[in-house]
Amino acid sequence: DGKEAEKAVELDDRLLATPAVALSESERVTCKMAERAAEGLRLSLSLLSGYDPEKAAAVRAAEKDTDRYEDMLGTYLTRLSRRQISAEDSAAVSKLLKVIGDFERIADHAANIAGVAQEIFRKKLQFSAKGKRELDTLIAAVGEVVNISFTAFTENDLALARRVEPLEECID
């Protein structure tokens, strides 16, 4: 409708003729999606300590980008899965389809956190000293889990991924 700048094409349909290359490109774009989701979450958590409308807008932009990535990747990966691909590539496609939903959900949570931070700011609410310490501890723990999780994903590091579960249990 002319209101938004055109987005660059991230995944070329011609690559589907070479499934291994298409899968590699899908992994690259999924890593970009992961970075946007993590960026949005980090920004949203920082808003709990001090609300900034520009940061809140950046969180919403990251969420919108992850929605776009999920749509694009989901369609592309589904089309790729219909091709004759190896069992290993099929498993990789399934993994990517699962993880793009997770990244999109993380970005949704980030947008929700930004909304809560805005409400706290608007209503001039404050945490008690104890509540602030607990929130800071929680934010640090979530930040560590996000860093480890996204590094484990982007580097395909299973040993690093195994470190997430105990931290996640602590956060719960």
Phi, psi and chi 1 to 4 in degrees:
 res  aa     phi    psi   chi1   chi2   chi3   chi4
   1 ASP       -    4.7   61.2    7.4      -      -
   2 GLY    83.4   -1.4      -      -      -      -
   3 LYS   -86.4  -20.3  -66.7 -179.7 -177.6  176.2
   4 GLU  -122.1  147.7  -70.8 -173.6   26.2      -
   5 ALA   -66.9  146.9      -      -      -      -
   6 GLU   -67.2  140.7  -75.2 -134.1   12.4      -
   7 LYS   -88.1  141.2  -60.4  -73.6 -175.8 -176.2
   8 ALA   -67.9  145.9      -      -      -      -
   9 VAL   -69.4  124.6  174.3      -      -      -
  10 GLU   -94.8  -34.6  -59.3  -97.2   -3.4      -
  11 LEU  -125.2  123.1  -66.1  167.6      -      -
  12 ASP   -92.2  125.0 -169.3  -30.4      -      -
  13 ASP   -59.6  -26.4  -74.1  -14.9      -      -
  14 ARG   -64.6  -22.7  -66.3  173.6  -69.4 -174.3
  15 LEU   -70.2  -20.2  -63.6  177.7      -      -
  16 LEU   -60.3  -22.3  -68.1  169.1      -      -
  17 ALA   -67.7  -21.2      -      -      -      -
  18 THR  -122.8   86.8  -47.6      -      -      -
  19 PRO   -53.4  -37.9  -29.0   37.2      -      -
  20 ALA   -63.1  -38.9      -      -      -      -
  21 VAL   -70.5  -42.0  174.8      -      -      -
  22 ALA   -60.9  -40.4      -      -      -      -
  23 LEU   -65.8  -43.5 -179.6   58.1      -      -
  24 SER   -60.2  -43.4  177.0      -      -      -
  25 GLU   -66.5  -36.7  -80.5  -59.3  -67.1      -
  26 SER   -63.3  -40.1  -63.0      -      -      -
  27 GLU   -64.2  -41.1  -70.2  168.7  -15.6      -
  28 ARG   -62.4  -45.4 -179.4 -171.8   63.2   77.7
  29 VAL   -69.0  -35.6  172.7      -      -      -
  30 THR   -63.9  -36.3  -57.7      -      -      -
  31 CYS   -64.0  -38.5  -73.3      -      -      -
  32 LYS   -63.7  -40.5  -72.3  174.0   68.7  173.9
  33 MET   -61.7  -43.6  180.0 -172.5 -172.0      -
  34 ALA   -59.8  -42.9      -      -      -      -
  35 GLU   -61.5  -42.3  -70.3  169.1   12.4      -
  36 ARG   -66.2  -41.5  -74.9  -61.6  -77.6  153.7
  37 ALA   -64.2  -44.0      -      -      -      -
  38 ALA   -64.8  -41.8      -      -      -      -
  39 GLU   -60.1  -44.7  177.0 -175.3   -3.5      -
  40 GLY   -62.2  -41.0      -      -      -      -
  41 LEU   -66.5  -45.4 -175.7   60.1      -      -
  42 ARG   -59.7  -44.4  -73.7 -174.4 -163.5  100.6
  43 LEU   -62.6  -42.9  -79.6  172.3      -      -
  44 SER   -63.9  -39.4   71.5      -      -      -
  45 LEU   -65.5  -36.1  -67.4  172.3      -      -
  46 SER   -67.0  -25.5   75.2      -      -      -
  47 LEU   -67.8  -21.9  -68.3  171.8      -      -
  48 LEU   -70.5  -23.0  -66.3  170.9      -      -
  49 SER   -91.7  -23.3  -61.1      -      -      -
  50 GLY  -171.4  110.6      -      -      -      -
  51 TYR   -71.5  136.7 -175.0   75.9      -      -
  52 ASP  -139.5  116.4  176.6  -15.3      -      -
  53 PRO   -58.1  -33.3  -18.8   26.3      -      -
  54 GLU   -67.3  -40.4  -71.5 -178.8   16.4      -
  55 LYS   -66.3  -38.8  -76.2 -175.6 -178.5  178.2
  56 ALA   -62.8  -39.9      -      -      -      -
  57 ALA   -64.8  -37.5      -      -      -      -
  58 ALA   -65.9  -35.4      -      -      -      -
  59 VAL   -64.3  -45.4  171.0      -      -      -
  60 ARG   -64.0  -37.4  -72.6 -171.8  -63.8  -83.5
  61 ALA   -65.8  -40.4      -      -      -      -
  62 ALA   -64.1  -39.3      -      -      -      -
  63 GLU   -65.1  -41.8 -165.9  -82.9  -28.8      -
  64 LYS   -63.8  -41.0 -172.3  175.3 -179.5  179.5
  65 ASP   -62.9  -41.8  -72.8  -14.0      -      -
  66 THR   -67.7  -33.9   58.1      -      -      -
  67 ASP   -60.7  -44.6  -76.3  -13.0      -      -
  68 ARG   -63.2  -43.8 -177.3  179.4   62.4   81.9
  69 TYR   -61.1  -42.8  -81.7  124.3      -      -
  70 GLU   -62.4  -44.3 -178.2 -174.5   34.3      -
  71 ASP   -62.0  -49.0  -70.2  -16.9      -      -
  72 MET   -63.5  -49.6  174.6 -177.4   44.4      -
  73 LEU   -67.6  -40.9  -78.2  161.0      -      -
  74 GLY   -59.5  -45.1      -      -      -      -
  75 THR   -64.3  -46.9  -60.2      -      -      -
  76 TYR   -64.3  -45.8 -165.0   79.1      -      -
  77 LEU   -67.1  -35.0  -70.7  166.0      -      -
  78 THR   -64.2  -43.9  -60.1      -      -      -
  79 ARG   -63.6  -39.0  -69.6  174.4   64.0 -155.1
  80 LEU   -64.6  -40.0  177.8   58.6      -      -
  81 SER   -65.5  -21.1   70.0      -      -      -
  82 ARG   -78.9  -11.7  -68.3 -176.5 -170.8  133.3
  83 ARG   -80.6  166.5  -57.5  -92.5  175.5  166.3
  84 GLN   -79.7  107.5  -77.4 -164.1  -29.2      -
  85 ILE  -129.2  160.8   57.5  176.1      -      -
  86 SER   -68.5  163.9   69.3      -      -      -
  87 ALA   -62.0  -37.2      -      -      -      -
  88 GLU   -64.9  -44.6 -176.7  179.2  -46.3      -
  89 ASP   -66.4  -36.9  -73.9  -10.3      -      -
  90 SER   -62.1  -41.6 -179.5      -      -      -
  91 ALA   -65.0  -39.0      -      -      -      -
  92 ALA   -65.5  -39.2      -      -      -      -
  93 VAL   -63.0  -44.5  166.4      -      -      -
  94 SER   -60.8  -42.4  -66.2      -      -      -
  95 LYS   -60.8  -45.6  172.4 -175.3  142.0 -175.3
  96 LEU   -65.2  -40.6  -70.1  176.6      -      -
  97 LEU   -61.1  -38.4  -75.8  167.9      -      -
  98 LYS   -68.5  -46.5  163.8   78.4  170.8   89.3
  99 VAL   -72.3  -30.2   79.5      -      -      -
 100 ILE   -66.3  -32.8   62.5  172.6      -      -
 101 GLY   -65.8  -39.0      -      -      -      -
 102 ASP   -65.3  -43.8  -67.3  -19.2      -      -
 103 PHE   -63.7  -39.6  -67.1  148.9      -      -
 104 GLU   -65.0  -38.9 -165.0  -81.0  -31.3      -
 105 ARG   -65.8  -37.5 -165.7  167.2   35.8 -108.5
 106 ILE   -61.5  -43.7  -72.1  167.4      -      -
 107 ALA   -64.5  -36.4      -      -      -      -
 108 ASP   -62.5  -43.6  -73.4  -14.8      -      -
 109 HIS   -61.5  -40.4  -71.7  -51.6      -      -
 110 ALA   -60.2  -43.5      -      -      -      -
 111 ALA   -64.1  -38.8      -      -      -      -
 112 ASN   -64.5  -41.7  -68.9  -21.5      -      -
 113 ILE   -62.6  -41.9  -68.6  167.9      -      -
 114 ALA   -61.1  -38.7      -      -      -      -
 115 GLY   -64.3  -41.0      -      -      -      -
 116 VAL   -65.1  -42.8  168.5      -      -      -
 117 ALA   -61.3  -39.4      -      -      -      -
 118 GLN   -64.5  -41.7 -177.5  179.4   25.2      -
 119 GLU   -65.0  -42.2 -174.0  174.2  -21.2      -
 120 ILE   -58.7  -44.0  -71.1  169.3      -      -
 121 PHE   -65.1  -48.3  175.4   75.3      -      -
 122 ARG   -62.1  -38.9 -159.9  175.4  -37.7  131.4
 123 LYS   -88.3    0.0  -67.6 -178.9  177.8  179.8
 124 LYS    56.0   41.7  -61.1 -178.2 -173.5  -40.1
 125 LEU   -84.0  153.2  -59.1  174.2      -      -
 126 GLN  -137.9  148.7  -66.3 -176.5   -9.4      -
 127 PHE   -82.7  151.2  -71.3   95.5      -      -
 128 SER   -67.7  167.9   66.3      -      -      -
 129 ALA   -59.5  -43.7      -      -      -      -
 130 LYS   -65.2  -43.5 -179.3 -178.3  178.4 -166.6
 131 GLY   -62.1  -39.9      -      -      -      -
 132 LYS   -63.9  -42.1  177.7   71.7  172.0  126.8
 133 ARG   -62.6  -44.3  -77.6 -169.1  -52.9  -88.0
 134 GLU   -63.4  -42.0  -71.2  177.2    1.5      -
 135 LEU   -63.4  -43.4 -179.6   61.8      -      -
 136 ASP   -61.9  -39.6  -70.6  -16.9      -      -
 137 THR   -65.0  -44.1  -60.2      -      -      -
 138 LEU   -63.2  -43.7 -179.3   63.5      -      -
 139 ILE   -62.2  -42.0  -71.8  170.1      -      -
 140 ALA   -64.2  -42.5      -      -      -      -
 141 ALA   -65.9  -44.0      -      -      -      -
 142 VAL   -63.7  -41.8  168.5      -      -      -
 143 GLY   -58.6  -41.6      -      -      -      -
 144 GLU   -66.2  -42.9 -175.2  175.8   -6.7      -
 145 VAL   -61.6  -43.2  166.0      -      -      -
 146 VAL   -62.4  -47.1  167.3      -      -      -
 147 ASN   -60.5  -47.4  -71.0  -22.7      -      -
 148 ILE   -64.4  -45.4  -68.7  170.5      -      -
 149 SER   -61.9  -47.6  -62.1      -      -      -
 150 PHE   -71.6  -34.4  -74.8   87.1      -      -
 151 THR   -66.4  -43.1  -59.8      -      -      -
 152 ALA   -60.2  -40.7      -      -      -      -
 153 PHE   -67.7  -52.1  173.0   74.6      -      -
 154 THR   -66.6  -28.8   57.5      -      -      -
 155 GLU  -100.3    1.6  -64.3  178.9    7.9      -
 156 ASN    51.8   48.8 -157.6   23.6      -      -
 157 ASP  -105.5   98.1 -174.5  -24.3      -      -
 158 LEU   -66.5  -36.2  -70.2  176.6      -      -
 159 ALA   -62.0  -42.0      -      -      -      -
 160 LEU   -67.1  -40.2 -170.5   57.9      -      -
 161 ALA   -60.3  -35.2      -      -      -      -
 162 ARG   -65.2  -19.3  -73.5 -174.6 -171.6   97.6
 163 ARG   -76.6  -12.9  -69.3 -177.1   40.5 -155.1
 164 VAL   -74.6  -44.7  171.6      -      -      -
 165 GLU   -53.9  -49.0 -177.1   65.4   25.4      -
 166 PRO   -61.8  -36.6  -18.0   26.2      -      -
 167 LEU   -67.4  -41.2  -66.0  170.3      -      -
 168 GLU   -63.2  -38.8 -170.3  -89.2  -24.6      -
 169 GLU   -63.2  -38.9  -71.6  -63.0  -38.2      -
 170 CYS   -63.3  -41.8  179.8      -      -      -
 171 ILE   -64.0  -42.5  -69.4  168.7      -      -
 172 ASP   -59.0      -  -74.4  -11.6      -      -
